[in-house]
Amino acid sequence: MARTAFIGLGVMGFPMAGHLKKKGGHDVTVYNRSSEKAARWVDEYAGEKADTPRAAAEDADFVFTCVGNDDDVRSVVFGDDGVLAGMKAGSILIDNTTASAILAEEIAASAAQKEIGFLDAPVSGGQAGAENGALTVMCGGDQATFDEARPIIESYARMVGLLGPNGAGQLAKMCNQTAIAGLVQGLSEAIHLAKKSGLDVEKLIEVISKGAAGSWQMENRYATMAAGEFDHGFAVDWMRKDLAIVLQQADEVGASLPVTALVDQFYKDVQKMGGRRWDTSSLIARLEAADKN
């Protein structure tokens, strides 16, 4: 059993912190900007809550952060009330936020000055993966820190991998989002074509999902996509935030990502349709809306 702190109780962080408590059996102190949500977490999982990130991190062996973007991470990590101000030497900070590789390197340098270990550890699997404790966690850091933290991270994960030094976890998540963007657009077009051509979507997916076209997205989202239901987790707003990071990185290293850039604009269209909080499978709604115009 370890003493842990979890900062950020959104749709991902709330259940992730819960798995640390229930599945992992660890002591967990939480902090959230909205104290009401922190109180609700404590009622559900019988942990503790703190009034600042620093207070949550004091005496913790492992501190987890899972917030919105680079600025949100900086606000809970640095400063007088940030977790680094409260963490002890020898403890480990694990950032599960999808953020930039530059920020990961910045945090790693500051943590090292205090003899604190750091892993950038963005996750994939969406809300369902967080709730089921079945996330994929992509880590950047040194081997010793990873080996120490891995058993704790496994409380909410089915796959935990070390990709390289600090920043590599965030770079891996960029690759992950790049792959998903093109895949969801392809699946949207396939379902759209099937419906327009009079095929039974259910029978179609039953067949093609067993071949080379099969994917997690196809297995888990085809039915809701065909039905026009888009309330199943990771929101379009957050995907566009992630793709902005991807495209900035691509520009910096000279990588050509034409499909990703195009799909990012398609998600922009979905936002204009009022789908900012729809899940990422809502790309099909754009195709169907075009038919009606």
GICOR-V241218 format. One record per pair of residues at least 6 apart in sequence whose C-alpha atoms are under 7 Angstrom apart, sorted by the first residue. I is the first residue (numbers start at 1). GAP is how many residues later the second one is. Records with the same first field share a line. If there is no record, write none. Layout:
I: GAP ; GAP
This chain:
1: 24 ; 25
2: 24 ; 25 ; 59
3: 23 ; 24 ; 25 ; 57 ; 58 ; 59
4: 22 ; 23 ; 24 ; 25 ; 56 ; 57 ; 58 ; 59
5: 23 ; 24 ; 25 ; 51 ; 52 ; 55 ; 57 ; 58 ; 59
6: 11 ; 23 ; 24 ; 25 ; 57 ; 58 ; 59
7: 23 ; 24 ; 25 ; 46 ; 57 ; 58 ; 59
8: 23 ; 24 ; 57 ; 58 ; 59
9: 23
11: 116
12: 115 ; 118
13: 53
15: 115 ; 116
16: 114 ; 117 ; 140
18: 27
19: 114 ; 136 ; 137
20: 6 ; 135 ; 136
21: 6 ; 7 ; 24
23: 132
24: 128 ; 131
27: 20
28: 19 ; 20
29: 18 ; 19 ; 20 ; 21 ; 27
30: 8 ; 18 ; 19 ; 20 ; 26
31: 7 ; 18 ; 19 ; 20 ; 21 ; 22 ; 25
32: 6
38: 11
42: 6 ; 7
50: 6
52: 29
53: 23 ; 28 ; 29 ; 30
54: 27 ; 28 ; 29 ; 31 ; 32
55: 31
57: 6 ; 26 ; 29 ; 30
58: 28 ; 29
59: 28 ; 29
60: 27
61: 30 ; 31
62: 29 ; 30 ; 31
63: 29 ; 30 ; 31
64: 29 ; 30 ; 31 ; 32
65: 29 ; 30 ; 31 ; 32
66: 29 ; 30 ; 31
67: 6 ; 30
68: 29
69: 28 ; 29 ; 30
70: 29 ; 30 ; 33
75: 7
76: 6 ; 7
77: 6 ; 7
78: 6
79: 6
84: 27
89: 25 ; 26 ; 27
90: 25 ; 26 ; 27
91: 25 ; 26
92: 24 ; 25 ; 26
93: 24 ; 25 ; 26
94: 24 ; 25 ; 26 ; 27
95: 24 ; 25 ; 26 ; 27
96: 24 ; 25 ; 26 ; 27
97: 25
98: 24 ; 72
99: 71
100: 70 ; 145
101: 66 ; 69 ; 70
102: 65
104: 16 ; 62 ; 63
105: 61 ; 62
108: 10 ; 58
111: 6 ; 7
117: 28
118: 23
119: 20 ; 21 ; 22 ; 47
120: 19 ; 20 ; 21 ; 46 ; 47 ; 49 ; 50
121: 16 ; 17 ; 18 ; 19 ; 48
122: 15 ; 16 ; 47 ; 48 ; 51
123: 12 ; 13 ; 14 ; 15
124: 11 ; 12 ; 13
125: 10 ; 11
126: 107 ; 108
127: 106 ; 107
129: 6
130: 26
133: 22 ; 23 ; 24
134: 22 ; 23 ; 24
135: 21 ; 22 ; 23 ; 24
136: 21 ; 22 ; 23 ; 24
137: 20 ; 22 ; 23 ; 24
138: 22 ; 23 ; 24 ; 25 ; 31 ; 34 ; 35
139: 22 ; 23 ; 24 ; 29 ; 30
140: 22 ; 23 ; 24 ; 25 ; 26 ; 27 ; 28 ; 29
141: 23 ; 24 ; 25
142: 23
163: 6
174: 72
178: 82
181: 79 ; 82
182: 77 ; 78 ; 81
184: 97
185: 98
187: 31
188: 95 ; 96
189: 95
191: 10 ; 35
192: 92
194: 7
195: 6
208: 6
209: 9
224: 6
225: 56 ; 57 ; 59
228: 57
230: 48 ; 49 ; 51 ; 52
231: 47 ; 48
232: 47
233: 46
234: 45 ; 46
235: 41 ; 42 ; 43 ; 44 ; 45
236: 31 ; 40 ; 41 ; 42 ; 43 ; 44
237: 39 ; 40
240: 24 ; 27
243: 21
250: 6
267: 16
270: 13 ; 16
